[in-house]
Amino acid sequence: TSHLKKAKLMFFYTRYPSSHVLKACFHDVQLSRCVTSQLIKWFSNFREFYYIQMEKFARQALAQGVADARSLAVERESQLFKTLNTHYNKANDFQVPQRFLEVAAITLREFYSAISKGEDRDPSWKKAIYK
């Protein structure tokens, strides 16, 4: 449980941790192939939730008539932040870094722009955003 919590908190700093980062942050764990696979799976699930929320909120912004992606922001008071914070930091015992908010805003704008241009008609439209 504590390792899952640590991994969720790490997500605020990195969406795609390298094996070096995993070894450094989980130094108390023997990183066998199976354990490493589990950690990678956790981060994959974290990313999936993150991107689902980004798409959802981008579509909501478009439906609400937001005309310019540059006007989209992710602030600590925003519903998007509250949703993400509840998922990754349920006990709210960790101060989310400002950089996470900046990265989340960039991701939200990228989703908004792609959707507003109709790029979501292409089955692989999200690949460019995930990178």
Disulfide bonds with the S-S distance in Angstrom:
none
